[in-house]
Amino acid sequence: MPNLLKLSPQAVGAFGERAVETELLRYGWIPANVNATVKNAADFDIYAVKRGHTVHLRVRACGPDTRAFQFGGFDPGEQVQVGKFNDTDFTVLVSMSSERSRDQFYVLPSRIVREEIALRQKDYLSMAKRDGTARKDTGHWRLQLAKRKDGRQEGGYGLEDKWKQYLGAWDLLERQAER
């Protein structure tokens, strides 16, 4: 078995997109990977069609057993805006495992993910560093499925419990296709 722990971030991202495309095909969707045409398209990664209905999917993947997702591109020092998202805009978080059968897919409306990023930013910046100085906003945020080891509650942690209804929730796309 290959050593999956040494995958580059680009390989993990490519895996996530291909895995989502495979799952979409399994559920009868016809996916088109926008990144194949426009590298790192700003709004979404995959466009999918089923029975004349379309969805736009943003894909984030994390490497084998890391269970945390990176989100960048926000303006440092500016509050993350939730904004308005179309009902057809979804984010799929792919938690890659060392075994394919244990990979997990969280299918969420993109608005929910953006709300959590904004909460993570607010919580993080509201706490001083150990030395008492203010934390710095780099415009890069991390969301974790696991709870904090110290038990403290704050945005961006413990999402496995908070988002359990979105685990394998491909039916959210189905409901969109039935509209």
C-alpha positions as CSV (number, residue, x, y, z in Angstrom):
1,M,0.0,0.0,0.0
2,P,1.4,3.4,-0.9
3,N,2.3,5.9,1.8
4,L,-0.7,8.3,1.7
5,L,0.7,10.5,4.5
6,K,3.1,12.3,2.1
7,L,0.6,13.5,-0.4
8,S,1.0,17.1,-1.5
9,P,-1.8,19.6,-1.0
10,Q,-2.4,19.6,-4.7
11,A,-2.7,15.8,-4.8
12,V,-5.2,15.9,-1.9
13,G,-7.2,18.6,-3.7
14,A,-7.2,16.6,-6.9
15,F,-8.3,13.5,-5.0
16,G,-11.2,15.4,-3.4
17,E,-12.5,16.7,-6.7
18,R,-12.2,13.2,-8.4
19,A,-13.8,11.5,-5.4
20,V,-16.7,14.0,-5.6
21,E,-17.1,13.5,-9.3
22,T,-17.2,9.7,-8.7
23,E,-19.9,10.1,-6.1
24,L,-21.9,12.4,-8.3
25,L,-21.8,9.8,-11.1
26,R,-23.0,7.2,-8.6
27,Y,-26.1,9.3,-7.9
28,G,-26.9,9.9,-11.5
29,W,-25.4,13.4,-11.9
30,I,-23.2,14.4,-14.8
31,P,-20.3,16.4,-13.4
32,A,-17.9,18.8,-15.2
33,N,-14.8,19.8,-13.4
34,V,-14.4,23.5,-13.9
35,N,-10.8,23.4,-12.6
36,A,-9.9,21.3,-15.6
37,T,-10.7,24.3,-17.8
38,V,-10.0,27.3,-15.5
39,K,-7.5,26.4,-12.8
40,N,-8.7,27.3,-9.4
41,A,-12.0,28.9,-10.6
42,A,-13.0,31.5,-8.0
43,D,-16.6,30.4,-7.4
44,F,-16.9,26.7,-7.7
45,D,-15.0,23.5,-8.7
46,I,-17.6,21.2,-10.2
47,Y,-20.8,21.9,-12.2
48,A,-23.2,19.0,-12.3
49,V,-26.4,18.3,-14.2
50,K,-29.3,15.9,-13.5
51,R,-32.7,15.9,-15.2
52,G,-32.1,19.4,-16.5
53,H,-31.2,20.8,-13.0
54,T,-27.8,22.1,-12.1
55,V,-25.7,22.5,-9.0
56,H,-22.4,24.2,-8.3
57,L,-20.0,22.5,-6.0
58,R,-17.1,23.8,-4.1
59,V,-14.8,21.0,-2.9
60,R,-12.4,21.0,0.0
61,A,-10.4,18.0,0.9
62,C,-8.1,17.1,3.8
63,G,-5.3,14.6,3.7
64,P,-5.5,11.1,5.2
65,D,-6.9,11.3,8.7
66,T,-6.1,15.0,9.2
67,R,-9.8,15.9,9.5
68,A,-9.3,19.7,9.0
69,F,-10.1,21.9,6.0
70,Q,-8.3,25.0,4.9
71,F,-10.1,28.1,3.5
72,G,-8.1,31.0,2.1
73,G,-8.5,34.0,0.0
74,F,-10.3,36.2,2.5
75,D,-9.1,39.8,3.0
76,P,-6.9,40.0,6.1
77,G,-8.4,42.4,8.7
78,E,-11.8,42.3,7.1
79,Q,-14.8,40.5,8.6
80,V,-15.6,37.3,6.6
81,Q,-18.9,38.1,4.8
82,V,-21.5,35.4,4.6
83,G,-23.2,37.0,1.6
84,K,-26.0,35.5,-0.4
85,F,-25.6,32.1,-1.9
86,N,-27.9,30.5,-4.5
87,D,-29.8,27.4,-3.5
88,T,-27.8,25.5,-6.0
89,D,-24.4,26.3,-4.3
90,F,-23.0,23.5,-2.2
91,T,-19.7,22.7,-0.6
92,V,-18.5,19.1,-0.3
93,L,-15.9,18.5,2.4
94,V,-13.9,15.3,1.6
95,S,-12.3,13.8,4.7
96,M,-9.8,11.4,3.1
97,S,-8.9,8.3,5.0
98,S,-6.0,5.9,4.5
99,E,-8.6,3.5,3.1
100,R,-11.1,4.5,0.4
101,S,-14.0,2.8,2.2
102,R,-13.5,5.1,5.2
103,D,-13.5,8.4,3.2
104,Q,-16.2,10.8,4.4
105,F,-18.2,13.3,2.4
106,Y,-20.0,16.2,4.1
107,V,-22.5,17.9,1.6
108,L,-23.5,21.3,2.9
109,P,-25.1,24.4,1.5
110,S,-22.2,26.8,1.0
111,R,-23.9,29.4,3.1
112,I,-23.5,27.1,6.2
113,V,-19.8,26.7,5.6
114,R,-19.2,30.4,5.2
115,E,-21.2,31.1,8.4
116,E,-18.8,28.7,10.2
117,I,-15.7,30.4,8.8
118,A,-17.1,33.8,9.9
119,L,-17.7,32.3,13.4
120,R,-14.2,30.8,13.5
121,Q,-12.7,34.2,12.6
122,K,-14.8,36.0,15.3
123,D,-13.9,33.5,18.0
124,Y,-10.2,33.3,17.1
125,L,-9.7,37.0,17.0
126,S,-11.6,37.6,20.2
127,M,-9.0,35.7,22.2
128,A,-5.6,37.1,23.0
129,K,-2.4,35.1,22.4
130,R,-0.7,33.5,25.4
131,D,1.5,36.6,25.8
132,G,-1.6,38.9,25.9
133,T,-1.2,40.4,22.4
134,A,-3.9,40.4,19.8
135,R,-4.1,37.6,17.2
136,K,-3.4,38.3,13.6
137,D,-5.9,37.8,10.8
138,T,-4.1,36.3,7.8
139,G,-7.2,35.8,5.7
140,H,-6.8,32.0,6.0
141,W,-9.1,29.9,8.2
142,R,-9.2,26.3,9.3
143,L,-12.3,24.2,10.1
144,Q,-11.9,21.0,12.1
145,L,-14.1,18.0,12.4
146,A,-12.7,17.1,15.8
147,K,-13.3,18.9,19.0
148,R,-10.5,20.9,20.7
149,K,-8.3,18.7,22.9
150,D,-8.6,21.2,25.7
151,G,-12.4,20.9,25.6
152,R,-12.9,24.7,25.0
153,Q,-15.8,25.4,22.7
154,E,-15.2,27.8,19.8
155,G,-16.1,28.2,16.2
156,G,-14.3,26.0,13.7
157,Y,-14.0,23.0,16.0
158,G,-16.2,19.9,16.7
159,L,-17.9,20.1,13.3
160,E,-18.2,16.3,13.1
161,D,-21.0,16.6,15.7
162,K,-22.4,19.9,14.5
163,W,-22.6,18.8,10.9
164,K,-23.5,15.1,11.3
165,Q,-26.7,15.6,9.3
166,Y,-24.6,16.6,6.3
167,L,-22.4,13.5,6.4
168,G,-23.2,11.7,3.1
169,A,-26.1,14.1,2.5
170,W,-26.1,13.7,-1.3
171,D,-29.9,13.9,-1.0
172,L,-29.6,17.6,-0.6
173,L,-28.6,17.7,-4.3
174,E,-31.4,15.3,-5.1
175,R,-34.0,17.7,-3.6
176,Q,-32.5,20.5,-5.7
177,A,-32.9,18.3,-8.8
178,E,-36.6,17.7,-8.0
179,R,-37.4,21.4,-7.9
